[in-house]
Amino acid sequence: MKTLGIILIIAGIAMIIIRGFSVQTEKKVVDLGPVEVNKKENKWVGWPTYAGGIVAVVGVVLLVGSNKRNG
C-alpha cells in the first residue's frame, strides 16, 4: 500500500502540473478506389486540476494509513 500511495502522490502532482496532452488522429474523408483523402486532427485529452489534487490526497491517505498499520 505504501508503494501505491507514493505512485498516486506522484501521479496527482503530475496531473496538476500537466493538465492534459494532445493526440493526433487521422480520419478518412474521401475514398474513391485508389484515391484516398485523409485529414489529420489534433484532439486535446485533459482533466480538471482538482482531479490531480484528489489523486494526490488519496495517495497521502494510503501512505499515512499504511504507516499507522506498520507502526
PyMOL Python script that loads the backbone (N, CA, C, O; Angstrom):
from pymol import cmd

cmd.read_pdbstr("""\
ATOM      1  N   MET A   1       0.829  -1.198   0.000  1.00  0.00           N
ATOM      2  CA  MET A   1       0.000   0.000   0.000  1.00  0.00           C
ATOM      3  C   MET A   1       0.866   1.251   0.000  1.00  0.00           C
ATOM      4  O   MET A   1       0.490   2.281  -0.559  1.00  0.00           O
ATOM      5  N   LYS A   2       2.035   1.148   0.637  1.00  0.00           N
ATOM      6  CA  LYS A   2       2.929   2.295   0.698  1.00  0.00           C
ATOM      7  C   LYS A   2       3.377   2.691  -0.713  1.00  0.00           C
ATOM      8  O   LYS A   2       3.422   3.875  -1.048  1.00  0.00           O
ATOM      9  N   THR A   3       3.707   1.690  -1.532  1.00  0.00           N
ATOM     10  CA  THR A   3       4.154   1.958  -2.902  1.00  0.00           C
ATOM     11  C   THR A   3       3.032   2.575  -3.729  1.00  0.00           C
ATOM     12  O   THR A   3       3.263   3.516  -4.488  1.00  0.00           O
ATOM     13  N   LEU A   4       1.822   2.049  -3.583  1.00  0.00           N
ATOM     14  CA  LEU A   4       0.673   2.601  -4.305  1.00  0.00           C
ATOM     15  C   LEU A   4       0.415   4.046  -3.888  1.00  0.00           C
ATOM     16  O   LEU A   4       0.090   4.889  -4.725  1.00  0.00           O
ATOM     17  N   GLY A   5       0.559   4.331  -2.600  1.00  0.00           N
ATOM     18  CA  GLY A   5       0.381   5.702  -2.114  1.00  0.00           C
ATOM     19  C   GLY A   5       1.385   6.657  -2.727  1.00  0.00           C
ATOM     20  O   GLY A   5       1.027   7.766  -3.123  1.00  0.00           O
ATOM     21  N   ILE A   6       2.635   6.239  -2.808  1.00  0.00           N
ATOM     22  CA  ILE A   6       3.683   7.086  -3.397  1.00  0.00           C
ATOM     23  C   ILE A   6       3.413   7.302  -4.882  1.00  0.00           C
ATOM     24  O   ILE A   6       3.576   8.410  -5.394  1.00  0.00           O
ATOM     25  N   ILE A   7       2.996   6.233  -5.575  1.00  0.00           N
ATOM     26  CA  ILE A   7       2.692   6.358  -7.005  1.00  0.00           C
ATOM     27  C   ILE A   7       1.533   7.328  -7.222  1.00  0.00           C
ATOM     28  O   ILE A   7       1.575   8.145  -8.142  1.00  0.00           O
ATOM     29  N   LEU A   8       0.502   7.245  -6.389  1.00  0.00           N
ATOM     30  CA  LEU A   8      -0.646   8.152  -6.531  1.00  0.00           C
ATOM     31  C   LEU A   8      -0.269   9.597  -6.234  1.00  0.00           C
ATOM     32  O   LEU A   8      -0.766  10.516  -6.884  1.00  0.00           O
ATOM     33  N   ILE A   9       0.602   9.798  -5.260  1.00  0.00           N
ATOM     34  CA  ILE A   9       1.051  11.169  -4.956  1.00  0.00           C
ATOM     35  C   ILE A   9       1.792  11.751  -6.156  1.00  0.00           C
ATOM     36  O   ILE A   9       1.534  12.885  -6.560  1.00  0.00           O
ATOM     37  N   ILE A  10       2.709  10.976  -6.719  1.00  0.00           N
ATOM     38  CA  ILE A  10       3.476  11.445  -7.884  1.00  0.00           C
ATOM     39  C   ILE A  10       2.543  11.697  -9.071  1.00  0.00           C
ATOM     40  O   ILE A  10       2.675  12.707  -9.763  1.00  0.00           O
ATOM     41  N   ALA A  11       1.595  10.772  -9.307  1.00  0.00           N
ATOM     42  CA  ALA A  11       0.655  10.943 -10.421  1.00  0.00           C
ATOM     43  C   ALA A  11      -0.229  12.168 -10.207  1.00  0.00           C
ATOM     44  O   ALA A  11      -0.509  12.901 -11.155  1.00  0.00           O
ATOM     45  N   GLY A  12      -0.670  12.395  -8.975  1.00  0.00           N
ATOM     46  CA  GLY A  12      -1.501  13.560  -8.679  1.00  0.00           C
ATOM     47  C   GLY A  12      -0.776  14.863  -8.931  1.00  0.00           C
ATOM     48  O   GLY A  12      -1.336  15.796  -9.507  1.00  0.00           O
ATOM     49  N   ILE A  13       0.482  14.924  -8.495  1.00  0.00           N
ATOM     50  CA  ILE A  13       1.281  16.138  -8.729  1.00  0.00           C
ATOM     51  C   ILE A  13       1.497  16.347 -10.229  1.00  0.00           C
ATOM     52  O   ILE A  13       1.420  17.472 -10.722  1.00  0.00           O
ATOM     53  N   ALA A  14       1.768  15.250 -10.952  1.00  0.00           N
ATOM     54  CA  ALA A  14       1.951  15.362 -12.404  1.00  0.00           C
ATOM     55  C   ALA A  14       0.664  15.832 -13.082  1.00  0.00           C
ATOM     56  O   ALA A  14       0.714  16.612 -14.033  1.00  0.00           O
ATOM     57  N   MET A  15      -0.491  15.358 -12.597  1.00  0.00           N
ATOM     58  CA  MET A  15      -1.769  15.776 -13.179  1.00  0.00           C
ATOM     59  C   MET A  15      -2.054  17.256 -12.926  1.00  0.00           C
ATOM     60  O   MET A  15      -2.709  17.911 -13.736  1.00  0.00           O
ATOM     61  N   ILE A  16      -1.561  17.781 -11.802  1.00  0.00           N
ATOM     62  CA  ILE A  16      -1.742  19.203 -11.518  1.00  0.00           C
ATOM     63  C   ILE A  16      -0.852  20.035 -12.431  1.00  0.00           C
ATOM     64  O   ILE A  16      -1.278  21.064 -12.956  1.00  0.00           O
ATOM     65  N   ILE A  17       0.386  19.587 -12.617  1.00  0.00           N
ATOM     66  CA  ILE A  17       1.347  20.344 -13.428  1.00  0.00           C
ATOM     67  C   ILE A  17       1.020  20.216 -14.918  1.00  0.00           C
ATOM     68  O   ILE A  17       0.980  21.214 -15.638  1.00  0.00           O
ATOM     69  N   ILE A  18       0.785  18.978 -15.375  1.00  0.00           N
ATOM     70  CA  ILE A  18       0.486  18.720 -16.788  1.00  0.00           C
ATOM     71  C   ILE A  18      -1.018  18.520 -16.889  1.00  0.00           C
ATOM     72  O   ILE A  18      -1.534  17.499 -16.434  1.00  0.00           O
ATOM     73  N   ARG A  19      -1.711  19.450 -17.460  1.00  0.00           N
ATOM     74  CA  ARG A  19      -3.175  19.439 -17.442  1.00  0.00           C
ATOM     75  C   ARG A  19      -3.807  18.637 -18.564  1.00  0.00           C
ATOM     76  O   ARG A  19      -5.031  18.610 -18.692  1.00  0.00           O
ATOM     77  N   GLY A  20      -2.998  17.990 -19.371  1.00  0.00           N
ATOM     78  CA  GLY A  20      -3.530  17.176 -20.453  1.00  0.00           C
ATOM     79  C   GLY A  20      -2.481  17.000 -21.531  1.00  0.00           C
ATOM     80  O   GLY A  20      -1.334  17.421 -21.385  1.00  0.00           O
ATOM     81  N   PHE A  21      -2.897  16.369 -22.615  1.00  0.00           N
ATOM     82  CA  PHE A  21      -1.985  16.166 -23.731  1.00  0.00           C
ATOM     83  C   PHE A  21      -2.779  16.128 -25.023  1.00  0.00           C
ATOM     84  O   PHE A  21      -3.994  15.934 -25.022  1.00  0.00           O
ATOM     85  N   SER A  22      -2.072  16.315 -26.118  1.00  0.00           N
ATOM     86  CA  SER A  22      -2.699  16.351 -27.432  1.00  0.00           C
ATOM     87  C   SER A  22      -2.412  15.043 -28.162  1.00  0.00           C
ATOM     88  O   SER A  22      -1.296  14.524 -28.122  1.00  0.00           O
ATOM     89  N   VAL A  23      -3.440  14.522 -28.828  1.00  0.00           N
ATOM     90  CA  VAL A  23      -3.312  13.286 -29.596  1.00  0.00           C
ATOM     91  C   VAL A  23      -3.694  13.589 -31.037  1.00  0.00           C
ATOM     92  O   VAL A  23      -4.715  14.228 -31.295  1.00  0.00           O
ATOM     93  N   GLN A  24      -2.874  13.128 -31.975  1.00  0.00           N
ATOM     94  CA  GLN A  24      -3.177  13.353 -33.382  1.00  0.00           C
ATOM     95  C   GLN A  24      -3.888  12.121 -33.944  1.00  0.00           C
ATOM     96  O   GLN A  24      -3.393  10.999 -33.841  1.00  0.00           O
ATOM     97  N   THR A  25      -5.044  12.355 -34.533  1.00  0.00           N
ATOM     98  CA  THR A  25      -5.810  11.270 -35.140  1.00  0.00           C
ATOM     99  C   THR A  25      -5.927  11.528 -36.640  1.00  0.00           C
ATOM    100  O   THR A  25      -5.875  12.668 -37.101  1.00  0.00           O
ATOM    101  N   GLU A  26      -6.086  10.443 -37.383  1.00  0.00           N
ATOM    102  CA  GLU A  26      -6.244  10.559 -38.830  1.00  0.00           C
ATOM    103  C   GLU A  26      -7.615  10.023 -39.208  1.00  0.00           C
ATOM    104  O   GLU A  26      -8.003   8.924 -38.811  1.00  0.00           O
ATOM    105  N   LYS A  27      -8.338  10.821 -39.981  1.00  0.00           N
ATOM    106  CA  LYS A  27      -9.702  10.472 -40.357  1.00  0.00           C
ATOM    107  C   LYS A  27      -9.792  10.410 -41.886  1.00  0.00           C
ATOM    108  O   LYS A  27      -9.305  11.295 -42.589  1.00  0.00           O
ATOM    109  N   LYS A  28     -10.425   9.345 -42.378  1.00  0.00           N
ATOM    110  CA  LYS A  28     -10.597   9.203 -43.818  1.00  0.00           C
ATOM    111  C   LYS A  28     -11.776  10.072 -44.246  1.00  0.00           C
ATOM    112  O   LYS A  28     -12.889   9.908 -43.746  1.00  0.00           O
ATOM    113  N   VAL A  29     -11.526  11.001 -45.176  1.00  0.00           N
ATOM    114  CA  VAL A  29     -12.558  11.918 -45.644  1.00  0.00           C
ATOM    115  C   VAL A  29     -13.192  11.396 -46.926  1.00  0.00           C
ATOM    116  O   VAL A  29     -14.416  11.350 -47.044  1.00  0.00           O
ATOM    117  N   VAL A  30     -12.357  11.002 -47.888  1.00  0.00           N
ATOM    118  CA  VAL A  30     -12.857  10.520 -49.177  1.00  0.00           C
ATOM    119  C   VAL A  30     -12.090   9.259 -49.556  1.00  0.00           C
ATOM    120  O   VAL A  30     -10.870   9.196 -49.404  1.00  0.00           O
ATOM    121  N   ASP A  31     -12.814   8.252 -50.051  1.00  0.00           N
ATOM    122  CA  ASP A  31     -12.180   7.028 -50.521  1.00  0.00           C
ATOM    123  C   ASP A  31     -12.780   6.682 -51.877  1.00  0.00           C
ATOM    124  O   ASP A  31     -13.879   6.132 -51.956  1.00  0.00           O
ATOM    125  N   LEU A  32     -12.049   7.008 -52.948  1.00  0.00           N
ATOM    126  CA  LEU A  32     -12.513   6.749 -54.323  1.00  0.00           C
ATOM    127  C   LEU A  32     -11.583   5.732 -54.978  1.00  0.00           C
ATOM    128  O   LEU A  32     -10.799   6.081 -55.860  1.00  0.00           O
ATOM    129  N   GLY A  33     -11.670   4.496 -54.554  1.00  0.00           N
ATOM    130  CA  GLY A  33     -10.800   3.451 -55.112  1.00  0.00           C
ATOM    131  C   GLY A  33      -9.356   3.691 -54.721  1.00  0.00           C
ATOM    132  O   GLY A  33      -9.007   3.650 -53.541  1.00  0.00           O
ATOM    133  N   PRO A  34      -8.504   3.947 -55.734  1.00  0.00           N
ATOM    134  CA  PRO A  34      -7.085   4.148 -55.420  1.00  0.00           C
ATOM    135  C   PRO A  34      -6.792   5.530 -54.813  1.00  0.00           C
ATOM    136  O   PRO A  34      -5.693   5.766 -54.310  1.00  0.00           O
ATOM    137  N   VAL A  35      -7.765   6.430 -54.859  1.00  0.00           N
ATOM    138  CA  VAL A  35      -7.555   7.782 -54.335  1.00  0.00           C
ATOM    139  C   VAL A  35      -8.186   7.884 -52.953  1.00  0.00           C
ATOM    140  O   VAL A  35      -9.371   7.608 -52.767  1.00  0.00           O
ATOM    141  N   GLU A  36      -7.368   8.287 -51.993  1.00  0.00           N
ATOM    142  CA  GLU A  36      -7.853   8.482 -50.618  1.00  0.00           C
ATOM    143  C   GLU A  36      -7.476   9.869 -50.151  1.00  0.00           C
ATOM    144  O   GLU A  36      -6.379  10.351 -50.433  1.00  0.00           O
ATOM    145  N   VAL A  37      -8.383  10.511 -49.440  1.00  0.00           N
ATOM    146  CA  VAL A  37      -8.092  11.806 -48.835  1.00  0.00           C
ATOM    147  C   VAL A  37      -8.270  11.631 -47.325  1.00  0.00           C
ATOM    148  O   VAL A  37      -9.349  11.273 -46.852  1.00  0.00           O
ATOM    149  N   ASN A  38      -7.200  11.888 -46.584  1.00  0.00           N
ATOM    150  CA  ASN A  38      -7.226  11.764 -45.131  1.00  0.00           C
ATOM    151  C   ASN A  38      -7.034  13.125 -44.492  1.00  0.00           C
ATOM    152  O   ASN A  38      -6.384  14.008 -45.053  1.00  0.00           O
ATOM    153  N   LYS A  39      -7.602  13.277 -43.329  1.00  0.00           N
ATOM    154  CA  LYS A  39      -7.480  14.531 -42.590  1.00  0.00           C
ATOM    155  C   LYS A  39      -6.892  14.225 -41.224  1.00  0.00           C
ATOM    156  O   LYS A  39      -7.367  13.329 -40.526  1.00  0.00           O
ATOM    157  N   LYS A  40      -5.858  14.966 -40.837  1.00  0.00           N
ATOM    158  CA  LYS A  40      -5.254  14.796 -39.513  1.00  0.00           C
ATOM    159  C   LYS A  40      -5.838  15.844 -38.566  1.00  0.00           C
ATOM    160  O   LYS A  40      -5.890  17.031 -38.889  1.00  0.00           O
ATOM    161  N   GLU A  41      -6.269  15.389 -37.408  1.00  0.00           N
ATOM    162  CA  GLU A  41      -6.852  16.285 -36.413  1.00  0.00           C
ATOM    163  C   GLU A  41      -6.109  16.133 -35.096  1.00  0.00           C
ATOM    164  O   GLU A  41      -5.688  15.036 -34.726  1.00  0.00           O
ATOM    165  N   ASN A  42      -5.956  17.225 -34.408  1.00  0.00           N
ATOM    166  CA  ASN A  42      -5.392  17.196 -33.070  1.00  0.00           C
ATOM    167  C   ASN A  42      -6.532  17.251 -32.066  1.00  0.00           C
ATOM    168  O   ASN A  42      -7.371  18.151 -32.111  1.00  0.00           O
ATOM    169  N   LYS A  43      -6.554  16.282 -31.161  1.00  0.00           N
ATOM    170  CA  LYS A  43      -7.576  16.244 -30.108  1.00  0.00           C
ATOM    171  C   LYS A  43      -6.885  16.450 -28.766  1.00  0.00           C
ATOM    172  O   LYS A  43      -5.810  15.902 -28.524  1.00  0.00           O
ATOM    173  N   TRP A  44      -7.496  17.229 -27.909  1.00  0.00           N
ATOM    174  CA  TRP A  44      -6.961  17.515 -26.588  1.00  0.00           C
ATOM    175  C   TRP A  44      -7.621  16.584 -25.576  1.00  0.00           C
ATOM    176  O   TRP A  44      -8.846  16.537 -25.467  1.00  0.00           O
ATOM    177  N   VAL A  45      -6.801  15.851 -24.844  1.00  0.00           N
ATOM    178  CA  VAL A  45      -7.274  14.993 -23.769  1.00  0.00           C
ATOM    179  C   VAL A  45      -6.826  15.652 -22.472  1.00  0.00           C
ATOM    180  O   VAL A  45      -5.632  15.721 -22.179  1.00  0.00           O
ATOM    181  N   GLY A  46      -7.785  16.129 -21.709  1.00  0.00           N
ATOM    182  CA  GLY A  46      -7.444  16.857 -20.496  1.00  0.00           C
ATOM    183  C   GLY A  46      -8.281  16.422 -19.315  1.00  0.00           C
ATOM    184  O   GLY A  46      -9.249  15.676 -19.462  1.00  0.00           O
ATOM    185  N   TRP A  47      -7.900  16.891 -18.150  1.00  0.00           N
ATOM    186  CA  TRP A  47      -8.625  16.609 -16.920  1.00  0.00           C
ATOM    187  C   TRP A  47      -8.620  17.862 -16.071  1.00  0.00           C
ATOM    188  O   TRP A  47      -7.732  18.702 -16.216  1.00  0.00           O
ATOM    189  N   PRO A  48      -9.581  18.003 -15.201  1.00  0.00           N
ATOM    190  CA  PRO A  48      -9.613  19.185 -14.335  1.00  0.00           C
ATOM    191  C   PRO A  48      -8.484  19.140 -13.306  1.00  0.00           C
ATOM    192  O   PRO A  48      -8.022  18.065 -12.922  1.00  0.00           O
ATOM    193  N   THR A  49      -8.054  20.302 -12.872  1.00  0.00           N
ATOM    194  CA  THR A  49      -6.952  20.402 -11.918  1.00  0.00           C
ATOM    195  C   THR A  49      -7.288  19.712 -10.605  1.00  0.00           C
ATOM    196  O   THR A  49      -6.417  19.102  -9.984  1.00  0.00           O
ATOM    197  N   TYR A  50      -8.547  19.803 -10.173  1.00  0.00           N
ATOM    198  CA  TYR A  50      -8.911  19.207  -8.891  1.00  0.00           C
ATOM    199  C   TYR A  50      -8.790  17.681  -8.916  1.00  0.00           C
ATOM    200  O   TYR A  50      -8.648  17.061  -7.862  1.00  0.00           O
ATOM    201  N   ALA A  51      -8.844  17.070 -10.094  1.00  0.00           N
ATOM    202  CA  ALA A  51      -8.685  15.617 -10.182  1.00  0.00           C
ATOM    203  C   ALA A  51      -7.283  15.206  -9.737  1.00  0.00           C
ATOM    204  O   ALA A  51      -7.120  14.196  -9.053  1.00  0.00           O
ATOM    205  N   GLY A  52      -6.283  15.975 -10.118  1.00  0.00           N
ATOM    206  CA  GLY A  52      -4.919  15.707  -9.657  1.00  0.00           C
ATOM    207  C   GLY A  52      -4.794  15.868  -8.157  1.00  0.00           C
ATOM    208  O   GLY A  52      -4.090  15.100  -7.501  1.00  0.00           O
ATOM    209  N   GLY A  53      -5.476  16.866  -7.612  1.00  0.00           N
ATOM    210  CA  GLY A  53      -5.460  17.060  -6.160  1.00  0.00           C
ATOM    211  C   GLY A  53      -6.113  15.903  -5.430  1.00  0.00           C
ATOM    212  O   GLY A  53      -5.631  15.476  -4.381  1.00  0.00           O
ATOM    213  N   ILE A  54      -7.209  15.393  -5.978  1.00  0.00           N
ATOM    214  CA  ILE A  54      -7.895  14.260  -5.354  1.00  0.00           C
ATOM    215  C   ILE A  54      -6.999  13.024  -5.380  1.00  0.00           C
ATOM    216  O   ILE A  54      -6.903  12.306  -4.385  1.00  0.00           O
ATOM    217  N   VAL A  55      -6.346  12.775  -6.507  1.00  0.00           N
ATOM    218  CA  VAL A  55      -5.455  11.613  -6.618  1.00  0.00           C
ATOM    219  C   VAL A  55      -4.311  11.733  -5.618  1.00  0.00           C
ATOM    220  O   VAL A  55      -3.953  10.748  -4.973  1.00  0.00           O
ATOM    221  N   ALA A  56      -3.729  12.931  -5.480  1.00  0.00           N
ATOM    222  CA  ALA A  56      -2.637  13.134  -4.533  1.00  0.00           C
ATOM    223  C   ALA A  56      -3.111  12.929  -3.095  1.00  0.00           C
ATOM    224  O   ALA A  56      -2.399  12.319  -2.298  1.00  0.00           O
ATOM    225  N   VAL A  57      -4.295  13.426  -2.751  1.00  0.00           N
ATOM    226  CA  VAL A  57      -4.827  13.261  -1.393  1.00  0.00           C
ATOM    227  C   VAL A  57      -5.085  11.786  -1.090  1.00  0.00           C
ATOM    228  O   VAL A  57      -4.796  11.325   0.015  1.00  0.00           O
ATOM    229  N   VAL A  58      -5.620  11.047  -2.049  1.00  0.00           N
ATOM    230  CA  VAL A  58      -5.829   9.613  -1.841  1.00  0.00           C
ATOM    231  C   VAL A  58      -4.491   8.916  -1.611  1.00  0.00           C
ATOM    232  O   VAL A  58      -4.398   8.014  -0.778  1.00  0.00           O
ATOM    233  N   GLY A  59      -3.458   9.326  -2.339  1.00  0.00           N
ATOM    234  CA  GLY A  59      -2.124   8.765  -2.129  1.00  0.00           C
ATOM    235  C   GLY A  59      -1.596   9.050  -0.743  1.00  0.00           C
ATOM    236  O   GLY A  59      -0.993   8.176  -0.120  1.00  0.00           O
ATOM    237  N   VAL A  60      -1.809  10.259  -0.247  1.00  0.00           N
ATOM    238  CA  VAL A  60      -1.367  10.615   1.108  1.00  0.00           C
ATOM    239  C   VAL A  60      -2.121   9.786   2.139  1.00  0.00           C
ATOM    240  O   VAL A  60      -1.525   9.306   3.103  1.00  0.00           O
ATOM    241  N   VAL A  61      -3.418   9.615   1.947  1.00  0.00           N
ATOM    242  CA  VAL A  61      -4.226   8.820   2.882  1.00  0.00           C
ATOM    243  C   VAL A  61      -3.723   7.370   2.909  1.00  0.00           C
ATOM    244  O   VAL A  61      -3.589   6.779   3.980  1.00  0.00           O
ATOM    245  N   LEU A  62      -3.447   6.806   1.743  1.00  0.00           N
ATOM    246  CA  LEU A  62      -2.921   5.441   1.698  1.00  0.00           C
ATOM    247  C   LEU A  62      -1.562   5.340   2.371  1.00  0.00           C
ATOM    248  O   LEU A  62      -1.291   4.374   3.083  1.00  0.00           O
ATOM    249  N   LEU A  63      -0.711   6.325   2.151  1.00  0.00           N
ATOM    250  CA  LEU A  63       0.621   6.321   2.737  1.00  0.00           C
ATOM    251  C   LEU A  63       0.553   6.432   4.254  1.00  0.00           C
ATOM    252  O   LEU A  63       1.242   5.695   4.960  1.00  0.00           O
ATOM    253  N   VAL A  64      -0.265   7.341   4.759  1.00  0.00           N
ATOM    254  CA  VAL A  64      -0.409   7.510   6.211  1.00  0.00           C
ATOM    255  C   VAL A  64      -1.070   6.282   6.822  1.00  0.00           C
ATOM    256  O   VAL A  64      -0.667   5.832   7.894  1.00  0.00           O
ATOM    257  N   GLY A  65      -2.077   5.739   6.154  1.00  0.00           N
ATOM    258  CA  GLY A  65      -2.753   4.542   6.649  1.00  0.00           C
ATOM    259  C   GLY A  65      -1.831   3.344   6.730  1.00  0.00           C
ATOM    260  O   GLY A  65      -1.913   2.561   7.676  1.00  0.00           O
ATOM    261  N   SER A  66      -0.952   3.192   5.748  1.00  0.00           N
ATOM    262  CA  SER A  66      -0.018   2.051   5.779  1.00  0.00           C
ATOM    263  C   SER A  66       1.045   2.236   6.855  1.00  0.00           C
ATOM    264  O   SER A  66       1.526   1.256   7.423  1.00  0.00           O
ATOM    265  N   ASN A  67       1.416   3.488   7.140  1.00  0.00           N
ATOM    266  CA  ASN A  67       2.391   3.745   8.206  1.00  0.00           C
ATOM    267  C   ASN A  67       1.790   3.468   9.578  1.00  0.00           C
ATOM    268  O   ASN A  67       2.494   2.980  10.462  1.00  0.00           O
ATOM    269  N   LYS A  68       0.517   3.764   9.779  1.00  0.00           N
ATOM    270  CA  LYS A  68      -0.137   3.525  11.062  1.00  0.00           C
ATOM    271  C   LYS A  68      -0.287   2.029  11.333  1.00  0.00           C
ATOM    272  O   LYS A  68      -0.159   1.594  12.477  1.00  0.00           O
ATOM    273  N   ARG A  69      -0.555   1.242  10.299  1.00  0.00           N
ATOM    274  CA  ARG A  69      -0.693  -0.201  10.470  1.00  0.00           C
ATOM    275  C   ARG A  69       0.637  -0.854  10.810  1.00  0.00           C
ATOM    276  O   ARG A  69       0.704  -1.775  11.624  1.00  0.00           O
ATOM    277  N   ASN A  70       1.699  -0.359  10.168  1.00  0.00           N
ATOM    278  CA  ASN A  70       3.023  -0.965  10.385  1.00  0.00           C
ATOM    279  C   ASN A  70       3.683  -0.442  11.646  1.00  0.00           C
ATOM    280  O   ASN A  70       4.562  -1.103  12.200  1.00  0.00           O
ATOM    281  N   GLY A  71       3.281   0.720  12.106  1.00  0.00           N
ATOM    282  CA  GLY A  71       3.951   1.391  13.228  1.00  0.00           C
ATOM    283  C   GLY A  71       3.406   0.968  14.504  1.00  0.00           C
ATOM    284  O   GLY A  71       3.855   1.434  15.552  1.00  0.00           O
TER     285      GLY A  71
END
""", "prot")
cmd.dss("prot")
cmd.show_as("cartoon", "prot")
cmd.util.cbc("prot")
cmd.orient("prot")
